[in-house]
Amino acid sequence: MALSYSSPTSPIRLNPTSFPPKNPTQHLSLKHALFPSLTPNESSKLTLRISADFAPKARFIARRKETATVRQLQRPLLEYMSLPASQYSVLDAQRIERVDDNTFRCYVYRFKFFAFEVCPVLLVRVEEQPNGCCIKLLSCKLEGSPIVAAQNDKFDALMVNLISCDSNKNNSLRQQLTSDATIEVSIEIPFAFRALPVQVIESAGTQVLQQVLRIMLPRFMAQLVKDYEAWASGDTSRQPLGTGQI
């Protein structure tokens, strides 16, 4: 690695060898020349960060919109959708746990990505809206084999799920409940997969995300409808009705 400066007449090049070490047994690298105050631990982290910046990356994006027809009971659906997050049921105590009034931890089912089994654990925050809510991803942790767990510092994830009902049909006997979810993941491609074309990895990753949404959204909507029916019938316990089954 070298720093170079070029002019129309004469190139000037600086290489690590331009700075001979005082002690012949020690090698003064460019990194140490530029950052002489780094401790060994900080130097190691800098090396990893530089490596990560130049590592090939793959991007996965999936979106799905799910609707459910809801029969309105004694209490209207819009009133249910306007509840503060502190009064939300966790829907499925086997897979969702409350962290605080607006924050929840969700355990997604295990799935396979190539030869590896992965279980994402999501930390999400609920933002209340006039006719529903917006669920946003705060963080995601991957559980699985040591190779899977090692990817936790090598990817970024974004998820937004807009849940709403049609406020213009509040007096109708039947309402439409909608969930519109988008997931986007950017990941540093593990060394073992770098022989594969990026397009192949991105296609496989996108298919996995689409499968997650295809399985989870209908299940989530069915649980939401059941919870509304319990609440509208006068059940104020807010006990989760889900059993953890996919």
One Martini backbone bead per residue (centre of mass of N, CA, C, O) as a GRO file, in nm:
protein
  246
    1MET     BB    1   0.098   0.034   0.021
    2ALA     BB    2   0.042   0.374  -0.110
    3LEU     BB    3   0.145   0.701  -0.141
    4SER     BB    4   0.054   0.937  -0.403
    5TYR     BB    5   0.207   1.187  -0.623
    6SER     BB    6   0.119   1.377  -0.919
    7SER     BB    7   0.284   1.530  -1.184
    8PRO     BB    8   0.363   1.634  -1.500
    9THR     BB    9   0.685   1.579  -1.432
   10SER     BB   10   0.686   1.443  -1.124
   11PRO     BB   11   0.689   1.170  -0.931
   12ILE     BB   12   0.575   1.102  -0.594
   13ARG     BB   13   0.676   0.845  -0.361
   14LEU     BB   14   0.531   0.672  -0.079
   15ASN     BB   15   0.670   0.430   0.129
   16PRO     BB   16   0.729   0.231   0.390
   17THR     BB   17   1.043   0.218   0.306
   18SER     BB   18   1.094   0.534   0.358
   19PHE     BB   19   1.075   0.428   0.678
   20PRO     BB   20   1.315   0.330   0.851
   21PRO     BB   21   1.383   0.147   1.106
   22LYS     BB   22   1.571   0.155   1.385
   23ASN     BB   23   1.482  -0.135   1.416
   24PRO     BB   24   1.533  -0.404   1.212
   25THR     BB   25   1.308  -0.598   1.365
   26GLN     BB   26   1.124  -0.364   1.282
   27HIS     BB   27   0.810  -0.269   1.132
   28LEU     BB   28   0.700   0.025   0.966
   29SER     BB   29   0.400   0.100   0.900
   30LEU     BB   30   0.170   0.305   0.764
   31LYS     BB   31  -0.027   0.295   0.994
   32HIS     BB   32   0.186   0.388   1.211
   33ALA     BB   33   0.263   0.653   1.072
   34LEU     BB   34  -0.036   0.775   1.085
   35PHE     BB   35  -0.088   0.608   1.386
   36PRO     BB   36   0.124   0.628   1.651
   37SER     BB   37  -0.101   0.611   1.911
   38LEU     BB   38  -0.174   0.328   1.880
   39THR     BB   39  -0.284   0.058   2.005
   40PRO     BB   40  -0.295  -0.270   1.950
   41ASN     BB   41  -0.608  -0.285   1.965
   42GLU     BB   42  -0.668  -0.044   1.777
   43SER     BB   43  -0.510  -0.151   1.535
   44SER     BB   44  -0.683  -0.404   1.491
   45LYS     BB   45  -0.953  -0.254   1.444
   46LEU     BB   46  -0.860  -0.093   1.198
   47THR     BB   47  -0.801  -0.333   1.017
   48LEU     BB   48  -1.091  -0.445   1.018
   49ARG     BB   49  -1.229  -0.190   0.906
   50ILE     BB   50  -1.076  -0.178   0.638
   51SER     BB   51  -1.160  -0.458   0.542
   52ALA     BB   52  -1.471  -0.407   0.548
   53ASP     BB   53  -1.478  -0.169   0.341
   54PHE     BB   54  -1.360  -0.383   0.103
   55ALA     BB   55  -1.578  -0.573   0.120
   56PRO     BB   56  -1.805  -0.755  -0.012
   57LYS     BB   57  -2.151  -0.691  -0.099
   58ALA     BB   58  -2.494  -0.755  -0.009
   59ARG     BB   59  -2.843  -0.713  -0.127
   60PHE     BB   60  -3.162  -0.724   0.039
   61ILE     BB   61  -3.509  -0.725  -0.088
   62ALA     BB   62  -3.843  -0.703   0.069
   63ARG     BB   63  -4.202  -0.718  -0.014
   64ARG     BB   64  -4.528  -0.700   0.167
   65LYS     BB   65  -4.889  -0.726   0.124
   66GLU     BB   66  -5.149  -0.747   0.373
   67THR     BB   67  -5.492  -0.862   0.398
   68ALA     BB   68  -5.792  -0.818   0.611
   69THR     BB   69  -6.109  -0.919   0.697
   70VAL     BB   70  -6.324  -0.738   0.926
   71ARG     BB   71  -6.555  -0.790   1.175
   72GLN     BB   72  -6.747  -0.583   1.337
   73LEU     BB   73  -6.818  -0.509   1.659
   74GLN     BB   74  -6.898  -0.339   1.934
   75ARG     BB   75  -6.607  -0.244   1.867
   76PRO     BB   76  -6.419  -0.065   1.677
   77LEU     BB   77  -6.135  -0.091   1.492
   78LEU     BB   78  -6.027   0.200   1.519
   79GLU     BB   79  -6.006   0.191   1.827
   80TYR     BB   80  -5.802  -0.039   1.838
   81MET     BB   81  -5.582   0.109   1.651
   82SER     BB   82  -5.567   0.358   1.882
   83LEU     BB   83  -5.407   0.227   2.075
   84PRO     BB   84  -5.174   0.220   2.289
   85ALA     BB   85  -4.885   0.041   2.314
   86SER     BB   86  -4.928  -0.029   2.625
   87GLN     BB   87  -5.204  -0.207   2.523
   88TYR     BB   88  -5.067  -0.422   2.388
   89SER     BB   89  -5.043  -0.719   2.265
   90VAL     BB   90  -4.804  -0.978   2.199
   91LEU     BB   91  -4.985  -1.237   2.084
   92ASP     BB   92  -4.688  -1.408   2.132
   93ALA     BB   93  -4.509  -1.536   2.398
   94GLN     BB   94  -4.305  -1.727   2.231
   95ARG     BB   95  -4.203  -1.463   2.026
   96ILE     BB   96  -4.293  -1.223   2.225
   97GLU     BB   97  -4.149  -0.938   2.401
   98ARG     BB   98  -4.153  -0.699   2.642
   99VAL     BB   99  -3.958  -0.411   2.720
  100ASP     BB  100  -4.167  -0.179   2.671
  101ASP     BB  101  -4.424   0.007   2.571
  102ASN     BB  102  -4.269   0.030   2.256
  103THR     BB  103  -4.094  -0.240   2.301
  104PHE     BB  104  -3.982  -0.535   2.111
  105ARG     BB  105  -3.916  -0.890   2.109
  106CYS     BB  106  -3.836  -1.098   1.821
  107TYR     BB  107  -3.880  -1.446   1.720
  108VAL     BB  108  -3.783  -1.591   1.456
  109TYR     BB  109  -3.782  -1.831   1.260
  110ARG     BB  110  -3.615  -2.091   1.135
  111PHE     BB  111  -3.368  -2.083   0.870
  112LYS     BB  112  -3.222  -2.135   0.548
  113PHE     BB  113  -2.880  -2.047   0.437
  114PHE     BB  114  -2.797  -2.263   0.265
  115ALA     BB  115  -2.621  -2.446   0.523
  116PHE     BB  116  -2.762  -2.242   0.725
  117GLU     BB  117  -2.892  -2.178   1.043
  118VAL     BB  118  -3.137  -1.917   1.115
  119CYS     BB  119  -3.207  -1.676   1.397
  120PRO     BB  120  -3.382  -1.400   1.431
  121VAL     BB  121  -3.352  -1.106   1.648
  122LEU     BB  122  -3.586  -0.856   1.721
  123LEU     BB  123  -3.585  -0.499   1.763
  124VAL     BB  124  -3.880  -0.307   1.827
  125ARG     BB  125  -4.072  -0.013   1.735
  126VAL     BB  126  -4.368   0.166   1.823
  127GLU     BB  127  -4.563   0.386   1.617
  128GLU     BB  128  -4.814   0.592   1.648
  129GLN     BB  129  -5.122   0.619   1.463
  130PRO     BB  130  -5.435   0.713   1.378
  131ASN     BB  131  -5.487   0.409   1.201
  132GLY     BB  132  -5.226   0.288   1.371
  133CYS     BB  133  -4.894   0.165   1.284
  134CYS     BB  134  -4.527   0.165   1.326
  135ILE     BB  135  -4.279  -0.076   1.258
  136LYS     BB  136  -3.940  -0.065   1.381
  137LEU     BB  137  -3.614  -0.133   1.343
  138LEU     BB  138  -3.334  -0.141   1.570
  139SER     BB  139  -3.245  -0.456   1.577
  140CYS     BB  140  -3.022  -0.742   1.485
  141LYS     BB  141  -2.990  -1.091   1.572
  142LEU     BB  142  -2.792  -1.374   1.515
  143GLU     BB  143  -2.876  -1.716   1.539
  144GLY     BB  144  -2.640  -2.000   1.577
  145SER     BB  145  -2.373  -2.061   1.455
  146PRO     BB  146  -2.062  -1.931   1.470
  147ILE     BB  147  -2.079  -1.824   1.178
  148VAL     BB  148  -2.341  -1.669   1.215
  149ALA     BB  149  -2.260  -1.492   1.465
  150ALA     BB  150  -2.015  -1.349   1.308
  151GLN     BB  151  -2.226  -1.153   1.136
  152ASN     BB  152  -2.329  -0.924   1.338
  153ASP     BB  153  -2.090  -0.704   1.235
  154LYS     BB  154  -2.175  -0.744   0.893
  155PHE     BB  155  -2.464  -0.593   0.918
  156ASP     BB  156  -2.759  -0.433   0.780
  157ALA     BB  157  -3.094  -0.333   0.895
  158LEU     BB  158  -3.431  -0.290   0.754
  159MET     BB  159  -3.762  -0.220   0.904
  160VAL     BB  160  -4.108  -0.183   0.784
  161ASN     BB  161  -4.447  -0.169   0.940
  162LEU     BB  162  -4.762  -0.096   0.812
  163ILE     BB  163  -5.055  -0.044   1.013
  164SER     BB  164  -5.402  -0.050   0.891
  165CYS     BB  165  -5.712   0.125   0.852
  166ASP     BB  166  -6.017   0.225   0.717
  167SER     BB  167  -6.146   0.533   0.817
  168ASN     BB  168  -6.384   0.566   0.590
  169LYS     BB  169  -6.521   0.271   0.718
  170ASN     BB  170  -6.626   0.278   1.023
  171ASN     BB  171  -6.950   0.192   0.962
  172SER     BB  172  -6.874  -0.070   0.865
  173LEU     BB  173  -6.898  -0.416   0.902
  174ARG     BB  174  -6.642  -0.410   0.713
  175GLN     BB  175  -6.285  -0.438   0.728
  176GLN     BB  176  -5.957  -0.324   0.640
  177LEU     BB  177  -5.654  -0.488   0.703
  178THR     BB  178  -5.309  -0.360   0.694
  179SER     BB  179  -4.985  -0.491   0.578
  180ASP     BB  180  -4.669  -0.308   0.517
  181ALA     BB  181  -4.363  -0.464   0.424
  182THR     BB  182  -4.003  -0.393   0.474
  183ILE     BB  183  -3.686  -0.542   0.373
  184GLU     BB  184  -3.332  -0.460   0.446
  185VAL     BB  185  -3.007  -0.599   0.346
  186SER     BB  186  -2.659  -0.552   0.441
  187ILE     BB  187  -2.376  -0.766   0.352
  188GLU     BB  188  -2.094  -0.922   0.426
  189ILE     BB  189  -1.926  -1.142   0.252
  190PRO     BB  190  -1.831  -1.432   0.316
  191PHE     BB  191  -1.552  -1.598   0.233
  192ALA     BB  192  -1.696  -1.874   0.147
  193PHE     BB  193  -1.879  -1.693  -0.086
  194ARG     BB  194  -1.677  -1.532  -0.292
  195ALA     BB  195  -1.699  -1.731  -0.544
  196LEU     BB  196  -1.966  -1.615  -0.578
  197PRO     BB  197  -2.190  -1.446  -0.722
  198VAL     BB  198  -2.362  -1.180  -0.613
  199GLN     BB  199  -2.634  -1.246  -0.753
  200VAL     BB  200  -2.676  -1.519  -0.613
  201ILE     BB  201  -2.684  -1.416  -0.321
  202GLU     BB  202  -2.912  -1.205  -0.360
  203SER     BB  203  -3.128  -1.402  -0.455
  204ALA     BB  204  -3.128  -1.586  -0.204
  205GLY     BB  205  -3.182  -1.363   0.010
  206THR     BB  206  -3.451  -1.259  -0.108
  207GLN     BB  207  -3.604  -1.529  -0.086
  208VAL     BB  208  -3.589  -1.548   0.219
  209LEU     BB  209  -3.740  -1.285   0.286
  210GLN     BB  210  -3.999  -1.360   0.133
  211GLN     BB  211  -4.059  -1.608   0.307
  212VAL     BB  212  -4.089  -1.466   0.575
  213LEU     BB  213  -4.329  -1.286   0.488
  214ARG     BB  214  -4.518  -1.515   0.381
  215ILE     BB  215  -4.543  -1.641   0.675
  216MET     BB  216  -4.571  -1.401   0.892
  217LEU     BB  217  -4.800  -1.206   0.802
  218PRO     BB  218  -5.054  -1.387   0.812
  219ARG     BB  219  -5.011  -1.463   1.107
  220PHE     BB  220  -5.021  -1.179   1.226
  221MET     BB  221  -5.306  -1.105   1.121
  222ALA     BB  222  -5.461  -1.332   1.263
  223GLN     BB  223  -5.383  -1.239   1.550
  224LEU     BB  224  -5.503  -0.955   1.530
  225VAL     BB  225  -5.796  -1.039   1.486
  226LYS     BB  226  -5.828  -1.203   1.748
  227ASP     BB  227  -5.762  -0.967   1.937
  228TYR     BB  228  -5.992  -0.786   1.851
  229GLU     BB  229  -6.226  -0.980   1.923
  230ALA     BB  230  -6.160  -0.990   2.223
  231TRP     BB  231  -6.172  -0.685   2.283
  232ALA     BB  232  -6.467  -0.628   2.155
  233SER     BB  233  -6.597  -0.846   2.373
  234GLY     BB  234  -6.441  -0.747   2.665
  235ASP     BB  235  -6.142  -0.832   2.668
  236THR     BB  236  -5.888  -0.686   2.900
  237SER     BB  237  -5.626  -0.873   2.944
  238ARG     BB  238  -5.418  -0.907   2.693
  239GLN     BB  239  -5.378  -1.192   2.615
  240PRO     BB  240  -5.206  -1.411   2.454
  241LEU     BB  241  -5.296  -1.635   2.164
  242GLY     BB  242  -5.040  -1.750   2.092
  243THR     BB  243  -4.810  -2.060   2.039
  244GLY     BB  244  -4.552  -2.047   1.822
  245GLN     BB  245  -4.669  -2.141   1.570
  246ILE     BB  246  -4.628  -2.180   1.201
   0.00000   0.00000   0.00000
